[in-house]
Amino acid sequence: MSDVTVEIFGKPGCHLCDDARQVLDRVIADFPGVELVERNILDNAEWFESMQNDIPVVTINQKRHAQWRVTEADLRAALREVTE
C-alpha cells in the first residue's frame, strides 16, 4: 500500500484532464511509492455536484492540491513535502 495517494478527478473528453494526467504521470514517475488514482466524476453524484465546474481536481492524500491546471513544479514541491 502506498504512503501517498494522488487522485485526479475528471471526466472523459476533458482536455484539461488529459493535460493534467500527462503532468501527473511525468512527476509521479520520479516518486516511488506514490499511487495515482483516477476518478470519473460521472460515477459519483456527490463528486459531480461538487467538482463539475472545477475539473480536473487533483488531491494529495485527500487534500485538494489543484484544480483546472496542475503545474509540474508545484506538484513536485508538494510531493517532496509529503514524502520526505
TORZARO-940257 format. One record per atom (N, C-alpha, C): z, y, x. Coordinates in Angstrom, 3 decimals, always signed. Example, Ala and Ser with C-alpha at 12.3 -4.5 7.8 and 13.67 -1.06 7.14 Angstrom:
residues 2
GUGU       pz       py       px
GUGU   +7.800   -5.690  +13.190
GUGU   +7.800   -4.500  +12.300
GUGU   +7.800   -3.300  +13.200
GUGU   +7.080   -2.250  +12.850
GUGU   +7.140   -1.060  +13.670
GUGU   +7.870   +0.030  +12.900
***
This chain:
residues 84
GUGU       pz       py       px
GUGU   +0.000   -1.182   +0.836
GUGU   +0.000   +0.000   +0.000
GUGU   +0.000   +1.245   +0.881
GUGU   -0.682   +2.255   +0.432
GUGU   -0.831   +3.487   +1.188
GUGU   +0.382   +4.398   +1.019
GUGU   +0.705   +5.121   +2.080
GUGU   +1.773   +6.118   +2.003
GUGU   +1.281   +7.393   +1.342
GUGU   -0.018   +7.655   +1.438
GUGU   -0.607   +8.874   +0.900
GUGU   -1.781   +8.496   +0.008
GUGU   -1.785   +9.054   -1.194
GUGU   -2.881   +8.822   -2.123
GUGU   -3.535  +10.148   -2.465
GUGU   -4.841  +10.200   -2.277
GUGU   -5.646  +11.349   -2.668
GUGU   -6.441  +10.920   -3.883
GUGU   -6.346  +11.702   -4.957
GUGU   -7.107  +11.411   -6.162
GUGU   -8.110  +12.531   -6.398
GUGU   -9.291  +12.154   -6.843
GUGU  -10.280  +13.129   -7.280
GUGU  -10.559  +12.858   -8.755
GUGU  -10.332  +13.862   -9.562
GUGU  -10.589  +13.795  -10.989
GUGU  -11.913  +14.502  -11.252
GUGU  -12.837  +13.802  -11.876
GUGU  -14.143  +14.378  -12.165
GUGU  -14.801  +13.617  -13.286
GUGU  -16.125  +13.754  -13.361
GUGU  -16.881  +13.006  -14.359
GUGU  -18.296  +12.817  -13.846
GUGU  -18.993  +11.826  -14.369
GUGU  -20.375  +11.588  -13.950
GUGU  -21.246  +12.819  -14.217
GUGU  -22.175  +13.072  -13.310
GUGU  -23.099  +14.185  -13.468
GUGU  -22.558  +15.526  -13.014
GUGU  -21.381  +15.545  -12.441
GUGU  -20.752  +16.786  -11.975
GUGU  -21.134  +16.990  -10.500
GUGU  -21.992  +17.970  -10.229
GUGU  -22.450  +18.170   -8.849
GUGU  -21.330  +18.669   -7.942
GUGU  -20.384  +19.437   -8.466
GUGU  -19.242  +19.850   -7.642
GUGU  -18.378  +18.646   -7.275
GUGU  -18.287  +17.681   -8.185
GUGU  -17.527  +16.457   -7.906
GUGU  -18.200  +15.663   -6.795
GUGU  -19.522  +15.593   -6.847
GUGU  -20.259  +14.891   -5.792
GUGU  -20.053  +15.566   -4.443
GUGU  -20.089  +16.901   -4.419
GUGU  -19.849  +17.643   -3.175
GUGU  -18.440  +17.387   -2.646
GUGU  -17.463  +17.428   -3.547
GUGU  -16.068  +17.211   -3.139
GUGU  -15.881  +15.798   -2.600
GUGU  -16.511  +14.826   -3.234
GUGU  -16.384  +13.429   -2.795
GUGU  -16.906  +13.259   -1.371
GUGU  -17.978  +13.951   -1.024
GUGU  -18.511  +13.880   +0.339
GUGU  -17.505  +14.446   +1.343
GUGU  -16.881  +15.554   +1.016
GUGU  -15.855  +16.134   +1.891
GUGU  -14.685  +15.164   +2.024
GUGU  -14.241  +14.618   +0.904
GUGU  -13.118  +13.675   +0.928
GUGU  -13.438  +12.457   +1.784
GUGU  -14.614  +11.904   +1.624
GUGU  -14.995  +10.724   +2.408
GUGU  -14.970  +11.029   +3.908
GUGU  -15.515  +12.181   +4.295
GUGU  -15.547  +12.546   +5.725
GUGU  -14.134  +12.722   +6.285
GUGU  -13.307  +13.444   +5.566
GUGU  -11.974  +13.763   +6.080
GUGU  -11.069  +12.535   +6.056
GUGU  -11.055  +11.817   +4.958
GUGU  -10.152  +10.667   +4.826
GUGU  -10.476   +9.581   +5.840
GUGU  -11.708   +9.504   +6.275
GUGU  -12.081   +8.526   +7.303
GUGU  -11.270   +8.725   +8.587
GUGU  -10.792   +9.934   +8.810
GUGU  -10.003  +10.238  +10.006
GUGU   -8.498  +10.035   +9.812
GUGU   -8.099   +9.590   +8.627
GUGU   -6.680   +9.412   +8.326
GUGU   -6.427   +7.999   +7.820
GUGU   -6.217   +7.042   +8.755
GUGU   -5.930   +5.667   +8.336
GUGU   -4.686   +5.634   +7.441
GUGU   -4.725   +4.819   +6.450
GUGU   -3.574   +4.693   +5.559
GUGU   -3.619   +5.633   +4.367
GUGU   -4.580   +6.546   +4.338
GUGU   -4.739   +7.420   +3.175
GUGU   -5.709   +6.747   +2.215
GUGU   -5.275   +6.588   +0.988
GUGU   -6.079   +5.922   -0.030
GUGU   -6.749   +6.967   -0.917
GUGU   -8.029   +6.793   -1.179
GUGU   -8.775   +7.659   -2.085
GUGU   -8.988   +6.926   -3.404
GUGU   -8.609   +7.591   -4.493
GUGU   -8.770   +7.020   -5.829
GUGU   -9.598   +8.000   -6.658
GUGU  -10.648   +7.489   -7.277
GUGU  -11.490   +8.319   -8.145
GUGU  -11.075   +8.107   -9.594
GUGU  -10.941   +9.217  -10.319
GUGU  -10.560   +9.172  -11.730
GUGU  -11.625   +9.890  -12.555
GUGU  -12.057   +9.247  -13.609
GUGU  -13.021   +9.835  -14.528
GUGU  -12.246  +10.448  -15.689
GUGU  -12.334  +11.766  -15.849
GUGU  -11.556  +12.418  -16.905
GUGU  -12.014  +12.001  -18.306
GUGU  -13.184  +11.408  -18.412
GUGU  -13.654  +10.941  -19.714
GUGU  -12.918   +9.676  -20.159
GUGU  -12.205   +9.035  -19.229
GUGU  -11.470   +7.808  -19.542
GUGU  -10.073   +8.059  -20.100
GUGU   -9.632   +9.319  -20.107
GUGU   -8.256   +9.621  -20.499
GUGU   -8.239  +10.974  -21.212
GUGU   -7.851  +10.978  -22.463
GUGU   -7.875  +12.205  -23.268
GUGU   -6.990  +13.309  -22.674
GUGU   -5.854  +12.936  -22.114
GUGU   -4.947  +13.929  -21.514
GUGU   -5.596  +14.580  -20.286
GUGU   -6.210  +13.771  -19.425
GUGU   -6.902  +14.323  -18.257
GUGU   -8.017  +15.255  -18.700
GUGU   -8.799  +14.792  -19.697
GUGU   -9.915  +15.604  -20.166
GUGU   -9.418  +16.950  -20.684
GUGU   -8.398  +16.920  -21.515
GUGU   -7.866  +18.155  -22.101
GUGU   -7.347  +19.113  -21.037
GUGU   -6.659  +18.599  -20.047
GUGU   -6.028  +19.477  -19.056
GUGU   -6.947  +19.877  -17.908
GUGU   -8.043  +19.139  -17.679
GUGU   -8.864  +19.408  -16.496
GUGU  -10.338  +19.664  -16.777
GUGU  -10.756  +19.649  -18.024
GUGU  -12.187  +19.712  -18.316
GUGU  -12.878  +20.935  -17.723
GUGU  -12.188  +22.030  -17.569
GUGU  -12.798  +23.245  -17.007
GUGU  -12.491  +23.449  -15.535
GUGU  -11.777  +22.508  -14.931
GUGU  -11.316  +22.661  -13.546
GUGU  -11.938  +21.686  -12.563
GUGU  -12.700  +20.698  -13.025
GUGU  -13.155  +19.637  -12.135
GUGU  -14.157  +20.133  -11.098
GUGU  -14.126  +19.498   -9.947
GUGU  -13.218  +18.423   -9.572
GUGU  -11.817  +18.952   -9.269
GUGU  -10.855  +18.129   -9.584
GUGU   -9.463  +18.398   -9.216
GUGU   -9.078  +17.346   -8.186
GUGU   -8.501  +17.797   -7.086
GUGU   -8.061  +16.893   -6.027
GUGU   -6.552  +16.998   -5.921
GUGU   -5.888  +15.838   -5.955
GUGU   -4.442  +15.811   -5.774
GUGU   -4.106  +14.997   -4.529
GUGU   -2.990  +15.344   -3.937
GUGU   -2.437  +14.577   -2.822
GUGU   -1.033  +14.176   -3.253
GUGU   -0.821  +12.877   -3.341
GUGU   +0.454  +12.347   -3.831
GUGU   +0.868  +13.020   -5.139
GUGU   -0.089  +13.135   -6.048
GUGU   +0.089  +13.637   -7.404
GUGU   +0.371  +15.140   -7.489
GUGU   +0.227  +15.864   -6.378
GUGU   +0.360  +17.323   -6.399
GUGU   -1.029  +17.920   -6.265
GUGU   -1.349  +18.864   -7.137
GUGU   -2.684  +19.459   -7.121
GUGU   -2.924  +20.166   -5.790
GUGU   -4.006  +19.790   -5.142
GUGU   -4.396  +20.390   -3.865
GUGU   -5.526  +21.398   -4.063
GUGU   -6.517  +21.047   -4.864
GUGU   -7.684  +21.915   -5.025
GUGU   -8.342  +21.663   -6.371
GUGU   -9.097  +22.653   -6.803
GUGU   -9.963  +22.490   -7.969
GUGU  -11.268  +23.220   -7.690
GUGU  -12.304  +22.807   -8.344
GUGU  -13.681  +23.306   -8.212
GUGU  -14.294  +22.994   -6.852
GUGU  -13.658  +23.410   -5.769
GUGU  -14.194  +23.154   -4.427
GUGU  -13.046  +22.752   -3.504
GUGU  -13.349  +21.832   -2.615
GUGU  -12.375  +21.416   -1.612
GUGU  -13.006  +21.672   -0.249
GUGU  -12.236  +22.299   +0.640
GUGU  -12.771  +22.561   +1.975
GUGU  -12.214  +21.538   +2.954
GUGU  -13.043  +21.219   +3.913
GUGU  -12.651  +20.242   +4.923
GUGU  -11.412  +20.709   +5.684
GUGU  -11.384  +21.970   +6.077
GUGU  -10.259  +22.498   +6.863
GUGU   -8.950  +22.435   +6.079
GUGU   -8.973  +22.852   +4.814
GUGU   -7.754  +22.831   +4.003
GUGU   -7.271  +21.407   +3.751
GUGU   -8.209  +20.502   +3.489
GUGU   -7.833  +19.113   +3.239
GUGU   -7.243  +18.485   +4.497
GUGU   -7.866  +18.727   +5.652
GUGU   -7.327  +18.193   +6.912
GUGU   -5.902  +18.700   +7.164
GUGU   -5.698  +19.988   +6.951
GUGU   -4.372  +20.575   +7.181
GUGU   -3.342  +19.943   +6.225
GUGU   -3.707  +19.785   +4.967
GUGU   -2.782  +19.200   +4.005
GUGU   -2.469  +17.747   +4.335
GUGU   -3.468  +16.996   +4.749
GUGU   -3.237  +15.594   +5.095
GUGU   -2.420  +15.460   +6.372
GUGU   -2.649  +16.342   +7.345
GUGU   -1.812  +16.314   +8.548
GUGU   -0.349  +16.538   +8.176
GUGU   -0.124  +17.451   +7.274
GUGU   +1.243  +17.785   +6.859
GUGU   +1.952  +16.590   +6.223
GUGU   +1.247  +15.817   +5.398
GUGU   +1.899  +14.700   +4.696
GUGU   +1.880  +13.398   +5.492
GUGU   +1.091  +13.326   +6.559
GUGU   +1.026  +12.075   +7.328
GUGU   +1.804  +12.135   +8.626
GUGU   +2.255  +13.306   +9.021
GUGU   +2.977  +13.407  +10.302
GUGU   +4.471  +13.269  +10.111
***
